[in-house]
Amino acid sequence: MWRKLRRSFTAERFALSPVWVQLLTIFVVSGCLIFLFSPLLGDLATSYRIFADPANYALAEGPMQLGFGLVLVLLGLVLFSFIISVLSAALVELIANIRRGSLPFRRSGHILFINYNIKLPLILDQFNLRAKEKGMVEPVVLLFSKASIVSGFRAQFSKDRWPFLDIYLRQGDVMAFSTYERLSIFKALGLVLLLPDHEEDKFSADNYNLKILTSLTNDQAFFKHLSDRQLSRRPMKCAIELSNQPDSRNIAMAMTAHDSGSLFSVITPGDVIGSILSRAKVDVVYYKVFFEILSMDGNTIQFIDPKRLSKRESLTGQPFEDLMFCFKGGTLLGYSRVNEAGRFEMNLCPFGEKLGASDWLIFMTENVNGIKYASGPPNALSLKHEEIFPPNEFASKRICVIGDTWPLGNMADFMDLTSLEAMQEAHFVFAEPNEYLKSDFHKKLQEADYDNLIINLDDELGFRLTMLLVSANRKNSSFLSKIVTILSDPVTEQLLSKNLLKSNTILSHKLSARYIAQLSFQKNLDRLFKELAYPEGAEFNLLEVGKHIPRDLLKNSQEVKQMLAAHQLIYLGTVDRDKNIHLGASDFDDTQQILVLSQGEV
């Protein structure tokens, strides 16, 4: 301390030293002056009064007090001016640090977001919904690498949009681990590394995120912290977003590998979201299903300890087909468990399997607190109904694709060969944008009677084409239900999804934002959505009313559940003629399709 004080006596050292050192130096010098002038002014008390309050100089008597008292008054004025200047400068610097986001964060239980992209506000929307449902305000820290990004986000920040989030903006060197220590990363609930918008291309953006990941994983204390949390079955929810380059994903998986499973969830467009979008192009209903279950305010997937639902009666050993009829307020989808190695395991649609002692239940529910257990009748399954024909997982449809802006993805996994060949013939790509807007082309689309019409253009051209088709066919609801527009801009999507237009839209960024938000709170959902999105394992399927199931069988929802369960299908909800989904519906008047969950090829 004394060494710092000695160094602070030079003008340069004094100006660059911390505020507390500057103040301490001023107080020490003031004390020394009061003490040194006390023999000349009569006593220590008189010296202090004259130094601290110049008005006491009026009481000075004799040449000694008048002369040396005047000097002490002037020194006191100068030193007190120094104190005011130091405090003013400290306050100005504090305000500047707040605006720049340079302050530390000393709280715990927060989610840390690194980087900015267009999905961040949409993710915060989901966080706000979750906090609202819990009835509490949750802390969120946003870390950006540039002060300009902080200023830009602060300009669009609205407390009214996120009233249940306590958002802290911070700026710092994202490549230095000291930055994360300053933000209490060891006390955080989760960490989400978003793909930055400010990089020139996807390759550079991936490298940017991989460098940040390297900075995090190179710190042995933090890597051990993640490992210990994983082994204690209280994992820190960590996710990294990358582009569609397989090399980037492989590197991230290798860097975060652990015996109990990967410490980070790796999110890429070609993974879950890409597969969902591919299947949505076959039938937009699949997009709407995932869009709802990924939302924080709709039907969501929840993992629940069976002991919480049935405290008096043990559910261990009961078969799945009996348990699925014993709960109200949610739909039982399967079991989950953590093995001895700490790895998460999941089993959806486990017909014929009994609940294990350490198994948890997987539910789809609108309100997790509304799930109630009530002993159901044993052997609740009915006999297989001969008129029910589960659909093949490969759809047979006539699909038209307009444009080539967005990749078609793995559509081949969800369509039969005949449909794929027909889609190649009905894939229209024009060199001139005006060709898409000609009335002759629109008439050709209407007369062809496609099952789905996918507008796969950039946002501006796709918006114009959608408006033209919708405006010309307002009274043809059947044709309007076939139009599916793929977009990236949330504002354009909101305009097209209004009831006035009744247009089906696919917004990849919004779907990705909901997916990232879900993983931020339940890391295990990564495995579940991968299984649901791909054709392998359990997946969603649609039964056409009149083709796969007779309409006269759709009378009572409980009977429908039993009939479908006899075919090892889990009833989830209905789809009306406008392609709107109704999860858990009991009314079948306007039903065109039945949404089910099935295991493997049906």
C-alpha positions as CSV (number, residue, x, y, z in Angstrom):
1,M,0.0,0.0,0.0
2,W,2.8,2.4,0.9
3,R,4.6,1.6,-2.3
4,K,1.5,2.5,-4.2
5,L,1.1,5.7,-2.2
6,R,4.7,6.7,-2.9
7,R,4.3,6.1,-6.6
8,S,1.0,8.2,-6.6
9,F,2.8,11.4,-5.7
10,T,3.9,11.9,-9.3
11,A,1.3,13.7,-11.4
12,E,1.2,10.8,-14.0
13,R,0.9,8.1,-11.4
14,F,-1.7,10.0,-9.4
15,A,-3.9,10.5,-12.5
16,L,-3.7,6.9,-13.5
17,S,-4.1,5.4,-10.0
18,P,-7.5,4.0,-8.8
19,V,-10.0,6.4,-7.2
20,W,-9.4,4.9,-3.7
21,V,-5.7,5.5,-4.0
22,Q,-6.2,9.1,-5.1
23,L,-8.6,9.8,-2.2
24,L,-6.3,8.2,0.3
25,T,-3.4,10.2,-1.0
26,I,-5.3,13.4,-0.7
27,F,-6.4,12.6,2.9
28,V,-2.9,11.6,3.9
29,V,-1.4,14.8,2.5
30,S,-4.2,16.8,4.3
31,G,-3.5,15.1,7.6
32,C,0.2,15.9,7.3
33,L,-0.4,19.5,6.5
34,I,-2.8,19.9,9.5
35,F,-0.2,18.3,11.7
36,L,2.8,20.3,10.4
37,F,0.9,23.7,10.7
38,S,-0.4,23.0,14.2
39,P,2.7,24.4,16.1
40,L,2.6,27.5,14.0
41,L,-1.1,28.1,14.6
42,G,-1.2,27.4,18.3
43,D,-2.6,23.8,18.5
44,L,-3.9,20.9,16.4
45,A,-7.6,21.9,16.8
46,T,-7.1,25.4,15.4
47,S,-5.0,24.0,12.5
48,Y,-7.8,21.6,11.6
49,R,-10.6,24.2,11.9
50,I,-8.8,26.7,9.6
51,F,-7.9,23.9,7.0
52,A,-11.4,22.4,7.0
53,D,-13.5,25.6,7.2
54,P,-11.9,28.8,5.8
55,A,-14.5,30.9,7.8
56,N,-12.4,30.1,10.9
57,Y,-9.6,32.2,9.4
58,A,-11.6,35.3,10.6
59,L,-10.7,34.3,14.2
60,A,-6.9,34.3,13.6
61,E,-4.9,36.6,15.8
62,G,-1.3,37.7,15.4
63,P,1.0,37.7,12.4
64,M,1.8,33.9,12.8
65,Q,-1.8,32.8,12.6
66,L,-2.6,35.4,9.9
67,G,0.3,34.4,7.7
68,F,0.5,30.7,8.1
69,G,-3.3,30.4,8.4
70,L,-3.8,32.0,5.0
71,V,-1.4,29.5,3.5
72,L,-3.3,26.6,5.1
73,V,-6.6,28.0,3.9
74,L,-5.4,28.1,0.3
75,L,-4.0,24.5,0.6
76,G,-7.3,23.3,2.0
77,L,-9.2,24.9,-0.8
78,V,-6.9,23.2,-3.4
79,L,-7.1,19.8,-1.7
80,F,-10.9,19.9,-1.3
81,S,-11.1,20.9,-4.9
82,F,-9.1,17.8,-5.7
83,I,-11.5,15.6,-3.8
84,I,-14.5,17.0,-5.7
85,S,-12.7,16.6,-9.0
86,V,-11.7,13.0,-8.2
87,L,-15.3,12.1,-7.2
88,S,-16.7,13.9,-10.2
89,A,-14.3,12.1,-12.6
90,A,-15.2,8.8,-10.9
91,L,-18.9,9.4,-11.3
92,V,-18.4,10.3,-15.0
93,E,-16.3,7.2,-15.5
94,L,-18.9,5.1,-13.7
95,I,-21.7,6.4,-16.0
96,A,-19.5,5.8,-19.1
97,N,-18.8,2.2,-17.9
98,I,-22.5,1.6,-17.5
99,R,-23.2,2.8,-21.0
100,R,-20.3,0.8,-22.4
101,G,-21.1,-2.3,-20.4
102,S,-17.8,-2.4,-18.7
103,L,-19.0,-3.1,-15.2
104,P,-18.6,-6.6,-13.6
105,F,-21.6,-8.8,-12.7
106,R,-21.5,-10.1,-9.2
107,R,-24.8,-12.0,-9.0
108,S,-25.6,-15.7,-9.5
109,G,-28.3,-17.8,-11.2
110,H,-28.1,-16.0,-14.5
111,I,-27.9,-17.0,-18.2
112,L,-25.0,-15.6,-20.1
113,F,-25.4,-14.9,-23.9
114,I,-22.3,-14.2,-25.9
115,N,-22.5,-12.3,-29.3
116,Y,-25.5,-10.8,-31.1
117,N,-27.6,-12.0,-34.0
118,I,-31.1,-11.5,-35.2
119,K,-32.4,-14.4,-33.1
120,L,-31.4,-12.9,-29.7
121,P,-34.5,-10.7,-29.3
122,L,-36.7,-13.7,-30.2
123,I,-34.9,-15.9,-27.7
124,L,-35.4,-13.2,-25.0
125,D,-39.1,-13.3,-25.9
126,Q,-39.2,-17.0,-24.8
127,F,-37.2,-16.3,-21.7
128,N,-39.7,-13.6,-20.7
129,L,-42.6,-16.0,-21.2
130,R,-40.9,-18.6,-19.0
131,A,-40.2,-16.0,-16.3
132,K,-43.8,-14.7,-16.4
133,E,-45.1,-18.3,-16.0
134,K,-42.9,-18.7,-12.9
135,G,-44.0,-15.3,-11.6
136,M,-40.4,-14.0,-11.1
137,V,-37.9,-11.7,-12.7
138,E,-34.8,-13.6,-14.0
139,P,-31.3,-12.2,-14.6
140,V,-29.9,-12.3,-18.1
141,V,-26.4,-11.1,-19.1
142,L,-25.6,-10.1,-22.7
143,L,-21.9,-10.0,-23.5
144,F,-20.9,-8.3,-26.8
145,S,-17.4,-7.7,-28.2
146,K,-17.9,-4.2,-29.4
147,A,-19.2,-1.1,-27.8
148,S,-21.2,-0.3,-30.9
149,I,-23.2,-3.5,-30.6
150,V,-24.0,-2.6,-27.0
151,S,-25.2,0.9,-28.1
152,G,-27.2,-0.6,-30.9
153,F,-28.9,-3.1,-28.7
154,R,-29.5,-0.5,-26.0
155,A,-31.3,1.7,-28.7
156,Q,-33.8,-1.1,-29.5
157,F,-34.1,-2.3,-25.9
158,S,-37.6,-2.1,-24.5
159,K,-38.4,-2.9,-20.9
160,D,-42.1,-3.2,-22.0
161,R,-41.1,-6.1,-24.3
162,W,-39.3,-8.0,-21.6
163,P,-40.8,-7.0,-18.2
164,F,-39.9,-10.2,-16.5
165,L,-36.2,-10.1,-17.4
166,D,-33.5,-8.2,-15.6
167,I,-31.1,-7.6,-18.6
168,Y,-27.5,-6.5,-18.1
169,L,-25.5,-5.4,-21.1
170,R,-21.8,-6.0,-20.9
171,Q,-18.9,-5.4,-23.3
172,G,-15.5,-7.0,-23.2
173,D,-12.8,-9.1,-24.8
174,V,-14.7,-12.4,-25.5
175,M,-11.4,-14.2,-26.2
176,A,-10.1,-13.6,-22.6
177,F,-11.4,-15.8,-19.8
178,S,-10.9,-13.0,-17.3
179,T,-14.0,-11.4,-19.0
180,Y,-16.1,-14.3,-18.1
181,E,-14.8,-14.4,-14.5
182,R,-15.8,-10.7,-14.3
183,L,-19.3,-11.9,-15.2
184,S,-19.5,-14.7,-12.6
185,I,-19.5,-17.5,-15.1
186,F,-18.9,-20.1,-12.3
187,K,-22.3,-19.0,-10.8
188,A,-24.2,-19.0,-14.0
189,L,-27.1,-21.4,-14.8
190,G,-26.3,-21.5,-18.5
191,L,-24.2,-20.1,-21.3
192,V,-25.3,-19.6,-24.9
193,L,-22.7,-18.8,-27.6
194,L,-24.6,-17.3,-30.6
195,L,-23.3,-17.2,-34.1
196,P,-22.3,-13.5,-34.5
197,D,-23.8,-11.3,-37.2
198,H,-20.8,-8.9,-37.5
199,E,-18.5,-11.5,-39.2
200,E,-18.2,-11.3,-43.0
201,D,-19.1,-15.0,-43.8
202,K,-20.1,-18.2,-42.1
203,F,-16.6,-19.6,-42.1
204,S,-15.3,-16.6,-40.2
205,A,-18.2,-16.6,-37.8
206,D,-17.6,-20.3,-37.0
207,N,-13.9,-19.6,-36.4
208,Y,-14.9,-16.7,-34.1
209,N,-17.1,-18.9,-32.0
210,L,-14.6,-21.8,-32.0
211,K,-12.0,-19.4,-30.7
212,I,-14.3,-18.3,-27.9
213,L,-15.0,-22.0,-27.1
214,T,-11.3,-22.6,-27.0
215,S,-10.8,-19.8,-24.5
216,L,-13.5,-21.3,-22.3
217,T,-12.4,-24.9,-22.4
218,N,-8.7,-24.1,-22.1
219,D,-9.4,-22.8,-18.5
220,Q,-9.0,-26.0,-16.5
221,A,-11.0,-24.7,-13.5
222,F,-14.0,-24.0,-15.7
223,F,-13.8,-27.3,-17.6
224,K,-13.7,-29.1,-14.3
225,H,-16.6,-27.0,-13.1
226,L,-18.6,-28.2,-16.2
227,S,-17.5,-31.8,-15.7
228,D,-18.4,-31.8,-12.0
229,R,-21.9,-30.3,-12.7
230,Q,-22.4,-32.9,-15.4
231,L,-21.5,-35.8,-13.1
232,S,-23.7,-34.5,-10.3
233,R,-26.6,-34.5,-12.7
234,R,-27.0,-30.8,-12.4
235,P,-25.4,-29.8,-15.7
236,M,-24.7,-26.2,-16.6
237,K,-26.8,-25.6,-19.7
238,C,-24.2,-24.7,-22.4
239,A,-24.8,-24.3,-26.1
240,I,-22.9,-23.1,-29.1
241,E,-24.4,-22.1,-32.4
242,L,-22.5,-22.8,-35.6
243,S,-23.2,-22.7,-39.3
244,N,-23.9,-25.8,-41.5
245,Q,-20.2,-26.7,-42.0
246,P,-19.6,-30.3,-40.6
247,D,-16.0,-29.5,-39.7
248,S,-17.1,-26.8,-37.3
249,R,-19.5,-29.1,-35.6
250,N,-17.0,-31.9,-35.3
251,I,-14.4,-29.6,-33.7
252,A,-16.9,-28.2,-31.2
253,M,-18.0,-31.8,-30.2
254,A,-14.4,-32.9,-29.8
255,M,-13.5,-29.9,-27.7
256,T,-16.4,-30.4,-25.2
257,A,-16.4,-34.2,-25.1
258,H,-16.7,-35.9,-21.7
259,D,-17.2,-39.4,-20.4
260,S,-20.7,-38.5,-19.3
261,G,-21.6,-36.8,-22.6
262,S,-20.8,-33.6,-24.4
263,L,-20.6,-30.5,-22.1
264,F,-22.0,-28.3,-24.9
265,S,-25.0,-28.7,-27.1
266,V,-24.0,-27.9,-30.7
267,I,-26.7,-26.2,-32.7
268,T,-26.4,-26.0,-36.5
269,P,-29.0,-25.3,-39.2
270,G,-28.4,-28.7,-40.8
271,D,-29.3,-30.5,-37.6
272,V,-32.7,-30.4,-35.8
273,I,-33.9,-27.1,-37.3
274,G,-32.9,-28.1,-40.8
275,S,-34.7,-31.4,-40.6
276,I,-37.8,-29.8,-39.2
277,L,-37.9,-27.3,-42.0
278,S,-37.4,-30.1,-44.6
279,R,-40.4,-32.0,-43.2
280,A,-42.4,-28.7,-43.0
281,K,-42.0,-28.4,-46.7
282,V,-43.8,-31.7,-47.1
283,D,-46.5,-30.7,-44.7
284,V,-46.5,-27.3,-42.9
285,V,-48.3,-29.0,-39.9
286,Y,-45.0,-30.4,-38.8
287,Y,-43.6,-26.9,-38.5
288,K,-46.5,-25.8,-36.5
289,V,-46.2,-28.7,-34.1
290,F,-42.6,-28.0,-33.4
291,F,-43.2,-24.3,-33.3
292,E,-45.7,-24.8,-30.5
293,I,-43.9,-27.4,-28.4
294,L,-40.7,-25.3,-28.6
295,S,-42.5,-22.2,-27.2
296,M,-42.4,-21.4,-23.5
297,D,-46.1,-20.6,-23.4
298,G,-47.7,-23.5,-25.3
299,N,-47.5,-27.2,-24.9
300,T,-44.0,-28.1,-24.0
301,I,-42.0,-31.2,-23.2
302,Q,-41.3,-31.8,-19.5
303,F,-39.3,-34.4,-17.6
304,I,-41.1,-35.3,-14.3
305,D,-40.1,-37.5,-11.4
306,P,-43.0,-40.1,-11.0
307,K,-42.6,-39.8,-7.2
308,R,-43.8,-36.2,-7.5
309,L,-47.0,-37.3,-9.1
310,S,-47.8,-40.4,-7.0
311,K,-46.5,-40.1,-3.5
312,R,-48.6,-42.9,-2.0
313,E,-48.5,-45.5,-4.8
314,S,-45.3,-46.5,-6.5
315,L,-45.5,-46.5,-10.3
316,T,-42.4,-48.7,-10.7
317,G,-43.1,-51.8,-12.7
318,Q,-46.2,-50.6,-14.4
319,P,-46.3,-51.0,-18.2
320,F,-46.4,-47.9,-20.4
321,E,-49.7,-48.8,-22.0
322,D,-51.4,-48.6,-18.5
323,L,-49.5,-45.5,-17.3
324,M,-50.5,-43.5,-20.4
325,F,-54.2,-43.5,-19.2
326,C,-53.4,-42.7,-15.6
327,F,-52.7,-39.0,-16.0
328,K,-54.8,-35.9,-16.6
329,G,-53.4,-32.6,-17.7
330,G,-50.7,-34.0,-20.0
331,T,-49.8,-36.7,-22.5
332,L,-47.3,-39.3,-21.5
333,L,-44.7,-39.8,-24.3
334,G,-42.1,-42.1,-22.7
335,Y,-39.4,-42.6,-20.1
336,S,-36.0,-41.0,-19.5
337,R,-33.1,-42.0,-17.2
338,V,-29.5,-41.3,-16.4
339,N,-27.2,-44.4,-16.5
340,E,-24.4,-45.2,-14.2
341,A,-21.9,-43.3,-16.4
342,G,-24.0,-40.2,-16.1
343,R,-25.3,-40.3,-19.7
344,F,-28.8,-39.3,-20.5
345,E,-31.0,-42.1,-22.0
346,M,-34.5,-41.7,-23.5
347,N,-37.2,-44.1,-24.7
348,L,-40.2,-42.7,-26.5
349,C,-43.4,-44.7,-27.2
350,P,-42.1,-47.6,-25.0
351,F,-45.1,-49.9,-25.5
352,G,-44.7,-53.2,-23.7
353,E,-42.0,-51.8,-21.3
354,K,-42.3,-51.2,-17.6
355,L,-41.3,-48.1,-15.7
356,G,-37.9,-48.6,-14.0
357,A,-37.0,-47.6,-10.5
358,S,-34.9,-44.7,-11.6
359,D,-36.9,-43.7,-14.6
360,W,-38.6,-40.3,-15.1
361,L,-41.7,-39.6,-17.1
362,I,-41.7,-37.5,-20.3
363,F,-44.9,-35.5,-20.8
364,M,-46.2,-33.1,-23.3
365,T,-48.3,-30.6,-21.3
366,E,-49.5,-27.0,-21.4
367,N,-49.2,-26.7,-17.6
368,V,-46.7,-28.9,-15.8
369,N,-48.4,-28.2,-12.5
370,G,-51.7,-29.4,-13.9
371,I,-50.6,-33.0,-14.3
372,K,-52.5,-35.2,-11.9
373,Y,-52.3,-38.9,-11.3
374,A,-55.4,-41.1,-11.0
375,S,-55.3,-44.9,-11.2
376,G,-56.7,-45.9,-14.5
377,P,-58.3,-49.2,-15.4
378,P,-55.9,-52.1,-16.0
379,N,-55.5,-53.2,-19.6
380,A,-57.0,-50.0,-20.9
381,L,-56.0,-50.8,-24.5
382,S,-58.7,-51.8,-26.9
383,L,-58.3,-54.4,-29.7
384,K,-56.8,-53.2,-33.0
385,H,-59.4,-51.7,-35.2
386,E,-59.2,-53.1,-38.7
387,E,-60.2,-49.8,-40.3
388,I,-57.3,-47.9,-38.8
389,F,-54.3,-47.9,-41.1
390,P,-51.2,-46.1,-39.7
391,P,-49.5,-44.0,-42.4
392,N,-46.2,-44.8,-44.0
393,E,-43.4,-42.4,-42.9
394,F,-42.8,-41.6,-46.6
395,A,-45.4,-39.2,-47.8
396,S,-46.9,-39.3,-51.3
397,K,-47.6,-35.7,-52.4
398,R,-47.4,-33.4,-55.3
399,I,-45.2,-30.5,-54.2
400,C,-44.3,-27.4,-56.1
401,V,-41.2,-25.4,-55.1
402,I,-40.8,-21.9,-56.4
403,G,-37.2,-20.6,-56.2
404,D,-34.0,-21.9,-54.8
405,T,-33.1,-19.4,-52.1
406,W,-33.3,-21.9,-49.2
407,P,-31.8,-25.5,-49.4
408,L,-34.4,-28.3,-49.7
409,G,-32.5,-30.2,-47.0
410,N,-33.3,-33.9,-46.3
411,M,-36.7,-33.9,-47.9
412,A,-35.9,-37.3,-49.4
413,D,-36.2,-38.8,-45.9
414,F,-39.9,-37.9,-45.8
415,M,-41.1,-38.4,-49.4
416,D,-41.4,-41.5,-51.6
417,L,-39.5,-41.7,-54.8
418,T,-42.4,-40.9,-57.1
419,S,-43.1,-37.7,-55.1
420,L,-39.4,-36.6,-55.3
421,E,-39.4,-37.1,-59.1
422,A,-42.6,-35.1,-59.4
423,M,-41.1,-32.3,-57.2
424,Q,-38.1,-32.0,-59.5
425,E,-40.3,-31.4,-62.4
426,A,-42.3,-28.8,-60.4
427,H,-39.3,-26.9,-59.2
428,F,-39.5,-23.4,-60.9
429,V,-36.4,-21.3,-60.9
430,F,-36.3,-18.2,-63.2
431,A,-33.4,-16.0,-64.1
432,E,-35.5,-12.8,-64.0
433,P,-37.4,-12.0,-60.7
434,N,-40.3,-10.6,-62.7
435,E,-41.1,-14.0,-64.1
436,Y,-42.4,-15.1,-60.7
437,L,-44.9,-12.2,-60.7
438,K,-46.6,-12.9,-64.1
439,S,-50.3,-13.8,-64.1
440,D,-49.7,-16.6,-66.5
441,F,-47.4,-18.3,-64.1
442,H,-49.9,-17.9,-61.3
443,K,-52.7,-19.4,-63.4
444,K,-50.5,-22.4,-64.1
445,L,-50.0,-22.9,-60.3
446,Q,-53.7,-22.8,-59.7
447,E,-54.6,-25.2,-62.4
448,A,-51.9,-27.8,-61.5
449,D,-53.7,-28.7,-58.2
450,Y,-50.5,-29.2,-56.1
451,D,-50.8,-30.5,-52.6
452,N,-48.3,-28.0,-51.3
453,L,-46.9,-24.8,-52.9
454,I,-43.6,-23.8,-51.4
455,I,-42.4,-20.2,-52.0
456,N,-38.7,-20.6,-51.7
457,L,-37.6,-17.0,-52.5
458,D,-35.8,-14.2,-50.7
459,D,-38.0,-12.2,-48.3
460,E,-38.8,-9.3,-50.5
461,L,-39.7,-11.3,-53.6
462,G,-41.4,-14.0,-51.5
463,F,-43.5,-11.4,-49.8
464,R,-44.7,-9.9,-53.1
465,L,-45.5,-13.3,-54.7
466,T,-47.4,-14.4,-51.6
467,M,-49.4,-11.2,-51.5
468,L,-50.3,-11.6,-55.2
469,L,-51.4,-15.2,-54.8
470,V,-53.4,-14.6,-51.6
471,S,-55.1,-11.5,-53.0
472,A,-56.2,-13.3,-56.1
473,N,-57.6,-16.3,-54.2
474,R,-59.2,-14.9,-51.0
475,K,-62.3,-17.0,-51.5
476,N,-60.4,-20.2,-52.3
477,S,-59.5,-21.3,-48.8
478,S,-58.3,-24.7,-50.1
479,F,-55.7,-23.1,-52.3
480,L,-54.6,-20.7,-49.6
481,S,-53.9,-23.5,-47.2
482,K,-51.5,-25.0,-49.7
483,I,-49.2,-21.9,-49.8
484,V,-46.2,-22.1,-47.6
485,T,-43.7,-19.1,-47.6
486,I,-40.2,-19.6,-46.2
487,L,-38.8,-16.4,-44.6
488,S,-36.0,-15.0,-42.4
489,D,-37.4,-11.6,-41.4
490,P,-39.7,-11.7,-38.3
491,V,-41.5,-8.5,-39.4
492,T,-42.4,-9.9,-42.8
493,E,-43.5,-13.2,-41.2
494,Q,-45.8,-11.3,-38.8
495,L,-47.4,-9.5,-41.7
496,L,-48.1,-12.6,-43.7
497,S,-49.3,-14.6,-40.7
498,K,-52.2,-12.2,-39.9
499,N,-55.7,-13.6,-40.1
500,L,-56.5,-11.2,-43.0
501,L,-54.1,-13.1,-45.3
502,K,-54.3,-16.6,-43.8
503,S,-50.9,-17.5,-45.2
504,N,-48.8,-20.3,-43.9
505,T,-45.3,-19.1,-43.1
506,I,-42.1,-20.9,-42.1
507,L,-39.7,-18.6,-40.2
508,S,-36.4,-20.4,-39.6
509,H,-34.9,-17.8,-37.2
510,K,-37.9,-17.9,-35.0
511,L,-37.9,-21.6,-34.8
512,S,-34.2,-21.6,-34.1
513,A,-34.7,-19.0,-31.4
514,R,-37.3,-21.1,-29.6
515,Y,-35.0,-24.2,-29.9
516,I,-32.0,-22.4,-28.4
517,A,-34.2,-21.0,-25.6
518,Q,-35.5,-24.5,-24.7
519,L,-31.9,-25.9,-24.6
520,S,-30.9,-23.1,-22.3
521,F,-33.1,-24.5,-19.6
522,Q,-33.3,-28.2,-20.4
523,K,-30.1,-29.5,-22.0
524,N,-31.6,-33.0,-22.4
525,L,-34.2,-31.7,-24.9
526,D,-31.4,-31.8,-27.4
527,R,-31.5,-35.5,-27.6
528,L,-35.3,-35.6,-27.6
529,F,-35.8,-33.1,-30.5
530,K,-33.1,-34.8,-32.5
531,E,-35.1,-38.1,-32.3
532,L,-38.4,-36.3,-33.1
533,A,-37.0,-34.3,-36.1
534,Y,-35.3,-37.2,-37.9
535,P,-37.0,-40.2,-39.5
536,E,-35.1,-42.6,-37.3
537,G,-36.7,-43.5,-34.0
538,A,-39.9,-41.9,-32.7
539,E,-41.5,-39.2,-34.7
540,F,-44.7,-37.3,-35.4
541,N,-47.1,-38.6,-38.0
542,L,-50.4,-37.6,-39.5
543,L,-53.4,-39.8,-40.0
544,E,-55.7,-38.5,-42.8
545,V,-59.3,-38.7,-41.7
546,G,-61.2,-40.9,-44.1
547,K,-58.0,-42.5,-45.4
548,H,-56.1,-43.8,-42.3
549,I,-59.0,-43.6,-39.8
550,P,-62.8,-43.5,-40.5
551,R,-64.5,-40.3,-39.4
552,D,-67.3,-42.2,-37.7
553,L,-64.7,-43.4,-35.1
554,L,-63.9,-39.9,-34.0
555,K,-66.5,-39.5,-31.3
556,N,-64.9,-39.7,-27.9
557,S,-61.3,-38.6,-27.3
558,Q,-60.7,-41.3,-24.7
559,E,-61.8,-44.0,-27.1
560,V,-59.7,-42.5,-29.9
561,K,-56.7,-42.6,-27.6
562,Q,-57.3,-46.3,-26.8
563,M,-57.9,-47.3,-30.4
564,L,-54.7,-45.6,-31.5
565,A,-52.7,-47.0,-28.6
566,A,-53.7,-50.5,-29.7
567,H,-51.7,-49.7,-32.9
568,Q,-48.8,-48.3,-30.7
569,L,-49.7,-44.8,-31.6
570,I,-49.9,-41.9,-29.0
571,Y,-52.7,-39.5,-29.7
572,L,-51.5,-35.9,-29.5
573,G,-54.2,-33.7,-31.2
574,T,-56.0,-32.7,-34.4
575,V,-55.5,-30.6,-37.5
576,D,-58.3,-28.7,-39.1
577,R,-58.8,-27.8,-42.8
578,D,-56.8,-24.6,-42.4
579,K,-53.8,-26.6,-41.2
580,N,-54.2,-25.3,-37.6
581,I,-53.1,-27.8,-34.9
582,H,-55.1,-28.4,-31.7
583,L,-53.0,-30.3,-29.2
584,G,-55.0,-32.5,-26.8
585,A,-58.3,-31.6,-28.6
586,S,-61.5,-33.5,-27.8
587,D,-63.6,-32.0,-30.5
588,F,-63.4,-33.7,-33.9
589,D,-66.0,-31.7,-35.9
590,D,-63.6,-30.0,-38.3
591,T,-60.8,-32.5,-38.1
592,Q,-58.9,-33.4,-41.2
593,Q,-55.9,-35.1,-39.7
594,I,-54.9,-36.8,-36.5
595,L,-51.5,-36.0,-35.0
596,V,-49.8,-39.0,-33.4
597,L,-46.4,-40.0,-32.0
598,S,-45.1,-43.4,-33.3
599,Q,-42.0,-45.4,-32.7
600,G,-40.0,-46.3,-35.8
601,E,-41.6,-47.0,-39.2
602,V,-45.3,-47.3,-39.1
